[in-house]
Amino acid sequence: MIECYIFAVFILSSFLQTATGFGYAIITAPLLALVLEPKETVMITMLTGLMIRLMMMKTTQHEGSFKAISPLIIASILGAIPGAYCLSFMSVDLLKFFMGAILLLFTVLLWKNYRFPIHHHTLAKAIAGGISGFLATTTSINGPPIILYYLNAKAEENKNALRGNLTRYFLLINIASIILSYAMGTLKIEELWVTTLVSIPALVIGFYFGERFFHRINAEIFKKMALAIVFISSIVLIYKAVS
């Protein structure tokens, strides 16, 4: 039963990531954390996230550019280093609470399409990238700070270019997070390979339908549905942590 649930989670999150360019970890992490240990959830989300982004690179190879995201990547790697260190000694309950609280905060901000003025884009990229990197290695949920930056900066009006840039960003920070986590001893591939292998067909299914619906999906409605799921999951995580 749990295996079927995990399989469905990977299909849903892969579909969301492919159709919109973001949202993989924000769906995968809280839903998996309801049935798996938090640290195991973080690592599996990293490994499977890398696979879905490698798939997406093939379809977005002519969209976006690595140059456009280079400041974000540099800041993210600098933020990921202390994040990987923190995860090595965080308790299970603390990690559940932290993951739930972060999800709850960003769910509210994304739901309300929160806007704030950006006067210095270089500083804004450094802050968004640093927070994203820290969250990548502690919770694997590194997307919301970057999405909030793009929503407010309006740096990309082209839907295809935005998806291409987001795919490149998440791919690179995914690789960096895996390397750092392995170096810190928090990534134990021998304990995760079965779940990771099981995820492959689910990721392919979600990717296939995400590509088919990319140009037809009502992104706003789908985003609201996904955020509603994340909101409920975050409340459950916080409850489980404090109880």
C-alpha positions as CSV (number, residue, x, y, z in Angstrom):
1,M,0.0,0.0,0.0
2,I,2.8,2.4,0.9
3,E,4.6,1.5,-2.3
4,C,1.5,2.4,-4.4
5,Y,1.2,5.7,-2.5
6,I,4.9,6.6,-3.1
7,F,4.5,5.6,-6.8
8,A,1.5,8.0,-7.1
9,V,3.4,10.8,-5.4
10,F,6.3,10.5,-8.0
11,I,3.8,10.7,-10.9
12,L,2.1,13.8,-9.5
13,S,5.3,15.7,-8.7
14,S,6.9,14.7,-12.0
15,F,3.9,15.9,-13.9
16,L,3.9,19.2,-12.0
17,Q,7.6,19.8,-12.5
18,T,7.4,19.0,-16.3
19,A,4.2,21.0,-16.9
20,T,5.2,24.2,-15.0
21,G,9.0,24.0,-14.6
22,F,8.9,23.9,-10.8
23,G,7.2,22.3,-7.9
24,Y,8.9,18.9,-7.8
25,A,10.3,19.0,-4.2
26,I,7.4,21.1,-2.8
27,I,5.1,18.2,-3.6
28,T,7.4,15.2,-3.2
29,A,9.0,16.1,0.1
30,P,5.9,16.7,2.3
31,L,3.9,13.8,0.9
32,L,6.8,11.4,1.3
33,A,7.6,12.7,4.8
34,L,4.1,11.4,5.8
35,V,5.3,7.8,5.3
36,L,9.1,7.9,5.4
37,E,11.7,9.3,7.8
38,P,12.5,13.0,7.1
39,K,16.2,12.6,6.3
40,E,15.4,9.7,4.0
41,T,12.7,11.9,2.3
42,V,15.2,14.7,1.7
43,M,17.8,12.4,0.1
44,I,15.2,10.5,-2.1
45,T,13.8,13.8,-3.3
46,M,17.3,15.0,-4.2
47,L,18.1,11.8,-6.2
48,T,14.8,11.5,-8.0
49,G,14.7,15.3,-8.6
50,L,18.0,14.9,-10.4
51,M,16.5,12.3,-12.7
52,I,13.4,14.3,-13.7
53,R,15.6,17.4,-14.4
54,L,17.9,15.4,-16.6
55,M,14.8,14.3,-18.6
56,M,13.7,17.9,-18.8
57,M,17.0,19.1,-20.1
58,K,16.5,17.2,-23.3
59,T,13.2,19.0,-24.0
60,T,14.4,22.5,-22.8
61,Q,17.9,22.4,-24.3
62,H,17.0,25.4,-26.6
63,E,15.1,27.3,-23.9
64,G,16.9,29.6,-21.3
65,S,20.6,29.7,-20.7
66,F,23.1,28.8,-17.9
67,K,24.5,32.4,-18.1
68,A,21.2,33.8,-16.9
69,I,21.1,31.7,-13.7
70,S,24.9,31.9,-12.9
71,P,24.5,34.4,-10.0
72,L,21.7,32.3,-8.4
73,I,23.8,29.2,-8.7
74,I,26.8,30.7,-7.0
75,A,24.7,32.0,-4.1
76,S,22.9,28.7,-3.8
77,I,26.1,26.7,-3.5
78,L,27.3,29.0,-0.8
79,G,24.0,28.5,1.0
80,A,24.0,24.8,0.5
81,I,27.3,24.2,2.4
82,P,26.0,25.2,5.9
83,G,22.7,23.5,5.1
84,A,24.4,20.2,4.5
85,Y,26.2,20.6,7.8
86,C,23.0,21.4,9.7
87,L,21.2,18.3,8.4
88,S,24.0,16.1,9.8
89,F,22.9,16.8,13.4
90,M,19.2,17.9,13.2
91,S,16.9,15.5,15.0
92,V,13.9,13.8,13.2
93,D,11.3,15.9,15.0
94,L,13.2,19.2,14.5
95,L,13.5,18.4,10.8
96,K,9.8,17.6,10.5
97,F,8.9,20.8,12.2
98,F,11.4,22.9,10.1
99,M,10.2,21.3,6.9
100,G,6.5,21.8,7.8
101,A,7.1,25.5,8.8
102,I,9.0,26.3,5.7
103,L,6.3,24.7,3.5
104,L,3.5,26.5,5.4
105,L,5.3,29.9,5.0
106,F,6.0,29.6,1.2
107,T,2.6,28.0,0.5
108,V,0.9,31.1,1.9
109,L,3.2,33.4,0.0
110,L,2.8,31.6,-3.3
111,W,-0.9,31.2,-2.9
112,K,-1.3,35.0,-2.4
113,N,1.1,35.7,-5.2
114,Y,3.0,37.9,-2.7
115,R,4.8,40.8,-4.3
116,F,7.7,43.0,-3.0
117,P,9.6,45.7,-4.8
118,I,13.1,44.7,-6.0
119,H,15.5,47.6,-6.3
120,H,18.8,45.7,-6.4
121,H,18.5,42.6,-8.5
122,T,22.1,41.4,-7.7
123,L,21.3,41.5,-4.0
124,A,17.9,39.9,-4.5
125,K,19.5,37.0,-6.4
126,A,22.1,36.5,-3.7
127,I,19.5,36.3,-1.0
128,A,17.1,34.1,-3.0
129,G,19.9,31.8,-4.1
130,G,21.5,31.6,-0.6
131,I,18.1,30.7,1.0
132,S,17.4,28.2,-1.8
133,G,20.7,26.5,-1.4
134,F,20.3,26.2,2.4
135,L,16.9,24.7,2.0
136,A,18.1,22.4,-0.8
137,T,20.4,20.5,1.6
138,T,18.3,20.6,4.7
139,T,14.7,20.0,3.3
140,S,15.2,19.5,-0.5
141,I,12.5,22.2,-0.9
142,N,14.6,24.9,-2.6
143,G,12.1,26.1,-5.2
144,P,9.9,28.7,-3.5
145,P,12.6,31.4,-2.9
146,I,13.6,31.3,-6.6
147,I,10.0,31.3,-7.8
148,L,9.2,34.3,-5.5
149,Y,12.2,36.1,-7.0
150,Y,11.1,35.5,-10.6
151,L,7.5,36.5,-9.7
152,N,8.6,39.8,-8.3
153,A,11.5,40.6,-10.7
154,K,9.5,39.8,-13.8
155,A,12.8,38.8,-15.3
156,E,11.3,36.3,-17.7
157,E,8.1,37.0,-19.6
158,N,8.5,34.1,-21.9
159,K,7.1,30.9,-20.5
160,N,9.5,28.6,-22.4
161,A,12.6,30.6,-21.4
162,L,11.5,30.6,-17.7
163,R,11.0,26.9,-17.7
164,G,14.4,26.4,-19.3
165,N,16.1,28.6,-16.8
166,L,14.4,26.9,-13.9
167,T,15.3,23.5,-15.2
168,R,19.0,24.5,-15.5
169,Y,19.0,26.0,-12.0
170,F,17.4,23.1,-10.2
171,L,19.6,20.6,-12.1
172,L,22.8,22.3,-11.0
173,I,21.8,22.9,-7.4
174,N,20.5,19.3,-7.3
175,I,24.0,18.0,-8.3
176,A,25.7,20.3,-5.8
177,S,23.4,19.2,-3.0
178,I,24.0,15.5,-3.7
179,I,27.7,16.0,-3.7
180,L,27.7,18.0,-0.4
181,S,25.3,15.6,1.3
182,Y,27.5,12.7,0.3
183,A,30.6,14.5,1.6
184,M,28.8,15.2,4.9
185,G,27.7,11.6,5.3
186,T,24.0,12.3,5.2
187,L,23.5,10.6,1.8
188,K,23.6,6.8,2.1
189,I,22.8,5.6,-1.4
190,E,22.9,1.9,-0.4
191,E,19.8,2.6,1.8
192,L,17.9,4.4,-0.9
193,W,18.5,2.6,-4.1
194,V,15.3,0.4,-4.0
195,T,13.0,3.4,-3.6
196,T,14.9,5.4,-6.2
197,L,14.6,2.6,-8.8
198,V,10.9,2.2,-8.1
199,S,10.5,5.9,-8.8
200,I,11.8,5.7,-12.4
201,P,8.7,4.4,-14.2
202,A,6.5,6.9,-12.1
203,L,8.8,9.8,-13.1
204,V,8.6,8.7,-16.8
205,I,4.8,8.6,-16.7
206,G,4.5,12.0,-15.0
207,F,7.1,13.4,-17.5
208,Y,5.2,12.1,-20.5
209,F,1.8,13.6,-19.5
210,G,3.5,16.8,-18.3
211,E,5.0,17.3,-21.8
212,R,1.6,16.6,-23.4
213,F,-0.2,19.2,-21.2
214,F,2.5,21.8,-21.0
215,H,0.9,24.1,-23.6
216,R,-2.7,23.3,-22.6
217,I,-2.7,23.3,-18.8
218,N,-4.2,26.1,-16.8
219,A,-1.1,26.7,-14.7
220,E,-2.9,28.9,-12.1
221,I,-5.6,26.3,-11.3
222,F,-3.1,23.5,-11.1
223,K,-0.8,25.6,-8.9
224,K,-3.7,26.2,-6.5
225,M,-4.5,22.5,-6.3
226,A,-0.9,21.6,-5.7
227,L,-0.5,24.3,-3.0
228,A,-3.7,23.1,-1.3
229,I,-2.1,19.6,-1.0
230,V,1.2,21.0,0.3
231,F,-0.7,23.2,2.8
232,I,-2.4,20.1,4.3
233,S,0.8,18.1,4.3
234,S,2.7,20.9,6.1
235,I,0.1,21.1,8.9
236,V,0.3,17.3,9.3
237,L,4.1,17.4,9.5
238,I,4.1,20.2,12.1
239,Y,1.5,18.3,14.1
240,K,3.5,15.0,14.0
241,A,6.6,16.9,15.1
242,V,5.1,18.6,18.1
243,S,3.1,15.6,19.2
